[in-house]
């Protein structure tokens, strides 16, 4: 009889019940980053991957009775040289060491192709999910949602991706897929799984996500967002919208308490990432060792010096330098164009290496030589900020046809650029090649970066 009583008592405890009619409160801590873009290490020596690991170790120590779940909002890889050069493998391995459980699919996560994403998913030891991306051959690397048990609590993570993806990508897998309004697939997942805690990971700004989340019959507890690289912690009609600025400058922490079938957010905040690392734990040392392995290999293969920068270049100057060096490589053409969104880093004072150029221009774009109507050239320049260069053109004639060099991303209509009735040929020249060539030749002629830039602008380019 006593043993039977003990068994019943244990069942009550394990199920979260007590003889006093109260149910056990479970605490879940969600740790979240978005738009990491490979920023596990910065060129100034900031080991961001190590810093994040140590800060999350501290979070675990301070929340001993918590179930901790680490998640990403997508766009994990394309960005820094140490990530892009290895097609995301260095970032994926680091995310695996940090213990991420799941990630939404971002619009840049297919930049290296479907096979690379599948490989990175295995390295990171986490699935990528997206519910509103419809593709007949996508299920080998992608599921619509992810179910996870935090302690005894069933959690549903359902992800969505921005509907503008097709306008801002050259990844074939996106171009061949259908993007639907997120509300319907999210609603279906929530209704099907009947989880007491529902979390949406939307790879879009919280303002865009808010538009369709408000129409859901059953609201999620938290919607993690991103994509526009802005920090936000907003509670809107009972739903918490949370996102980081990206590039691993910070992380979000959301604490949830669940009692019975009732769940609530008790804390939601953005935590800035520390610069200092202590390397006191075995795991922290392992993360640094992994990063150093990739950094050594990067230096061997892409560490060649191109030129010395006597001072940093601000973004407008860098934009002009890039497009004018492109035009320099195609002397028979009238103009060169690029998009401001393609510039992902800056040039700092000191030696400028091939790896620095890779960090600035991480995408695998190629140069397109094309003709363009004057009216389209005028329109495209209006989108380009300072990223355009003209040769021997005082005023653009809207009725005239011009010869232009640009990138295949822009030529295909990326970021809304127009090439109406244009004829273009995609070359085998990487969009990084003209700038690398110009900087190296300028250095060999005895110029520093400022001198090279001034010499370039002495020509007829404006």
Secondary structure, 3 states (H helix, E strand, C coil): CHHHHHHHHHHHHHCCECCCCCECEEEEEEEEECCCCCCCCCCCCCCHHHHHHHHHHHHHHHCCCEEEEEEECCCCCCCCHHHHCCCCHHHHHHHHHHCCCEEECCCCCCCCCHHHHHHHHHHHCCEEECCCEECCCCCCCCECEEEEEECCEEEEEEEEECCCHHHCCCCHHHHCCEECCHHHHHHHHHHHHCCCEEEEEEECCHHHHHHHHCCCCCCCCEEECCCCCCCEEEEECCEEEEECCCCCCEEEEEEEEEECCEEEEEEEEEEECCCCCCCCCHHHHHHHHHHHHHHHHHHHHHCCEEEEECCCECHHHHHHHHHHHHHHHCCCCCEEECCHHHCCCCECCEEEEHHHHHHHCCCCCEEEEEEEEHHHHHHHHHHCCCCEEEECCCCCCCCCEEEEEEEHHHHCCHHHCCCCCCCEEEEEEECCHHHHHHHHHHHHCCCCHHHHHHHHCCCCEC
